[in-house]
Amino acid sequence: MELKQGEGGLTLLYQGKTLVECFLTMEGMAAGAYMAKALGVEIPAAGESVAARVSTGVLFRAVSIASLDFSVDESFVLLERWMEEAEMQRGGSSDLT
């Protein structure tokens, strides 16, 4: 997968096809930042891209995070849960280890 930052915001691509677009709005950039974190990559500079190689479980959580409505308080409960799950699935550190 490829996370690309263009003039309109962040785009997550798979084999050149768009999976998710996060536009240059307050909500869109928040969603894009959380999505990048879930994927375990940094947000690329404008006009650049970064590769992300993740499992389908991490991809599901990243796409779900990008789809959250951050104007709804309950979204942050889901965000926290999905971020933790994505980190565990990427092999991140855990309180259990």
C-alpha positions in Angstrom: 0.0 0.0 0.0 1.0 3.6 -0.5 0.1 6.6 1.6 0.4 9.7 -0.6 0.0 13.4 0.3 -1.3 15.5 -2.6 -2.7 18.9 -3.0 -6.1 17.8 -1.8 -5.0 15.8 1.3 -3.9 12.2 2.0 -4.8 9.2 -0.1 -4.3 5.6 0.7 -3.7 3.5 -2.4 -3.5 -0.2 -3.2 -2.0 -1.2 -6.5 -2.7 2.4 -7.7 -6.4 2.3 -6.7 -7.7 4.7 -4.1 -9.0 3.0 -0.9 -9.4 6.1 1.3 -9.2 9.9 0.8 -8.7 12.3 3.6 -9.2 15.9 2.4 -7.5 19.0 3.6 -10.1 19.9 6.2 -9.7 19.9 10.0 -11.6 16.6 10.2 -9.9 15.1 7.1 -6.4 15.8 8.3 -7.2 14.4 11.8 -8.5 11.3 10.2 -5.5 11.1 7.9 -3.1 11.5 10.8 -4.8 8.8 12.9 -4.9 6.5 9.8 -1.2 6.9 9.2 -0.5 6.2 12.8 -2.6 3.0 12.7 -0.7 2.0 9.6 2.6 2.6 11.5 3.9 5.2 9.0 4.7 8.9 9.1 2.6 11.4 7.1 4.6 12.0 3.9 5.6 15.5 2.8 3.4 17.2 0.2 3.9 15.6 -3.2 5.5 12.5 -1.7 4.4 9.1 -0.6 5.4 6.3 1.9 4.9 2.6 1.6 3.0 0.6 4.2 3.0 -3.1 4.4 0.4 -4.3 6.9 -2.0 -7.1 7.5 -5.7 -7.0 6.5 -6.6 -6.6 10.1 -4.5 -3.4 10.4 -5.9 -2.2 7.1 -9.4 -2.7 8.3 -8.8 -0.6 11.4 -7.0 2.1 9.5 -9.9 2.4 7.0 -12.4 2.3 9.8 -10.5 5.1 11.7 -10.5 7.3 8.6 -14.3 6.8 8.3 -15.1 8.0 11.9 -17.1 11.2 12.4 -15.0 13.1 14.9 -17.8 15.5 15.7 -19.4 12.6 17.6 -17.9 12.0 21.0 -18.4 8.2 20.9 -16.0 8.1 17.9 -13.1 8.7 20.2 -13.9 5.5 22.1 -13.7 3.5 18.8 -10.6 5.4 17.8 -8.7 4.5 21.0 -9.8 0.8 20.7 -8.9 0.5 17.0 -5.5 2.3 17.5 -4.6 -0.1 20.2 -5.7 -3.1 18.1 -3.7 -1.9 15.1 -0.6 -1.4 17.2 -0.9 -4.9 18.6 -1.5 -6.4 15.2 1.6 -4.6 13.8 3.6 -6.2 16.6 3.9 -3.1 18.8 4.6 -3.0 22.4 1.9 -4.1 24.9 1.2 -3.7 28.6 1.1 -7.5 28.7 4.7 -8.0 27.7 
